[in-house]
Amino acid sequence: MPDTVKNTLVVPWNDADALEQCLNRHLGEVAGVIMEPIVANFGMCLPAKGYLQAVREITKRHNVVLIFDEVKVGVRLAPGGGVEVSGVTPDVICLSKAMGGGMPIAAFGATEELWDLLCPLGDMMHYGTYNGNPISVAASLACLTKVMTDQAYTQMNQMGEKLTKGIEESIKRHGIPAVVTGMGGMRTVFFQEKVPTNYRQTLGMDRGAWHKWWMHLLANGLFFCAPSPYEETFISVGITEKDVDEGLQKIEDAFKAL
């Protein structure tokens, strides 16, 4: 762990200039850039216009591998995940969670050049006790081809937009210093006045108010998200307009209680 920390450089999200400066300072020393194409690990944080395209151009110019962590957003936002939404293709992509339709599974893909480094063609091995587990693979295949249809994505995205709009209206109605940000079936309510563009901008949020709000929701039958202000809520393909309306009423009551 100490060596991992020592050999990891942290660059602010949504700041292509900072990435460029970091790679220039450590010219020839950086092997890869690991990032989410749409952040979901400190709540939902969307990329600024042109940011991901700039990251792709910078990493190519510096001959640095670009790795997209799509463990959370992959499949949830679109069949092609963040890659499809952004139009930016990394060198490596990591997937998990939603692609399994409830079953445990993970997958990764890479460019042909990197893939050829793996055995039997190359000199690197990738081990795994449950590699190719037939039950998880079958469940994932069914999820990707039978459940997550174009119609399912359209329905899920519409319900997500309805939820976001309802939360925004409730926040405004009660004068709560909070914002909601998200995409498709994923969103986060931040108890702060401005939408964050990176992790550091979330450090001043009112966590106490968020926890009171979350507990009120839980006590009234709505499990909005995991018990952390850095988590997001997920809309499944089974959520109906009636479900969203009932949820919004509970959210309204929780804001009113604050």
Residue, then its C-alpha position, 0 to 999 in steps of 0.5 A: m500500500p505505501d508503494t501504491v500511494k507513493n507511485t500514484l499521482v492525483v489530478p483534479w477531475n474536470d481539469a485537462d490543464a492540470l493533467e497536461q501539467c502533471l504529465n509534463r512534470h513527470l515526462g516519461e514516468v506515467a504508465g496510465v491514467i485511470m478515471e471514470p468517464i462520468v464520475a459516480n464515486f463521490g456522487m454523480c459529477l458530469p464531465a465538462k464539455g470537451y473535457l474527456q476529448a481533451v484527456r484522450e488527446i493529451t494521453k495519446r500525445h504523451n503515449v499514456v494508456l487511458i483506462f476508463d473505470e465503468v464499474k458503476v456507469g457501464v451499461r446503466l447509462a447506455p449499452g456502451g456506457g460512458v464510452e457511448v455517451s461521451g464518444v471517447t474511446p479509452d485504451v482499457i475499459c473495466l465493467s461490472k455490477a449492472m451488466g450482471g443483472g444482479m449476478p456477480i460479474a466483472a469484465f474488461g476490454a482493451t485495444e488489440e495492441l494491449w490485448d495481445l500482451l496477454c497469454p497465449l499471445g503475449d507474456m502476461m497472465h490474467y488469473g481469476t478463480y471464477n473466470g468465465n463462470p457460466i451462470s454469471v455469463a448467462a445472466s449477463l448475456a440475458c441482461l444485455t440482450k433481453v432486459m436492457t432493450d432500447q425501450a427499457y433505456t428510454q423508459m428508465n431515462q424518462m423516469g430519471e428525468k422526471l425524478t430530477k425535475g421533481i427534486e429540483e422543484s422541491i428544493k426550490r419550493h422549500g428553499i433548501p441549499a441543495v442541488v441534484t445532478g445526474m444522468g440517465g438512471m443515476r443521480t445524487v442530491f448534494f446539500q450545497e448551493k452549487v453543482p460540484t465539478n470535482y471532489r474538492q468542491t463537495l467537501g463543504m457540503d452540509r452532511g448533517a442536513w443530508h443525513k437528517w433528510w436521508m433518515h426521514l426518507l428511510a423512516n417513511g419507506l424510501f431507501f433513496c440510496a446507500p447511507s452516504p452523501y457521496e452515493e447516488t440513487f439508481i433507477s431500474v428498468g422496473i420503476t414506473e411513473k407511479d413509483v416516481d410520483e410516490g417517491l417524490q412525495k416522500i422526498e417533498d415531505a423530507f425536505k419540508a421536515l428540514 
